């Protein structure tokens, strides 16, 4: 198996909806005392209290056919009002900004920003990049069949592991299922694993050192790029 640091895998994951963490310490999965209804109720409660999140991020992309594992690391900021900023720091710097109906991907190495109009695909994009952050459990059940798989300890946090099977046929053509590890203290995801349909490929997001409901200024989510930046608008 090959391991490498990717400079494009996370971007592809973020805009998958437009165009259609291996650092964890995990203990063996055991049976859960929690039911699917328990998870839904706890996520409803958490969603009502969610305002913002900041965390360290590790994204892993595994490609089965070439046995290749690529990794990107950085930080993520999420706000309840549909704003998100991801700063990929390694291996190659990159900024991914979500604000309203727009998604921006800025690459400083070439001083270029790609601007995507999410339009009707906004909800699908959110299923990839905002899943579980302020999501009501009842809304989750509208889009997925929810099954409790068990409980695991990740990064010294007790989590309930759920499997989400997309109800929408169009989503299932891209993603067959999702595993999500939810912190039983905050009811915010610690880790998410997306299984791509028709292959052994997957991508995984692992969140560490999370801070909930801190103040995140509007300026953190402005589409403000250096002078001379080339702007392109790829067609979805």
Secondary structure, DSSP 8 states (H G I E B T S, - for coil): -EEEE-SSHHHHHHTTTT---TT--B---B--S--HHHHHHHHHHHHHH--EEEEEEEEEEEEGGGTEEEEEEEEEEEETTTEEEEEEEESS-EEEEEETTEEEEEETTTTEEEEEE-GGGHHHHHHHHSTTSS--HHHHHHHEEEEEEEEEEETTEEEEEEEEEESSHHHHTTEEEEEEEEETTT--EEEEEEEETTSS-EEEEEEEEEEES----GGGG-----TT-EEE----
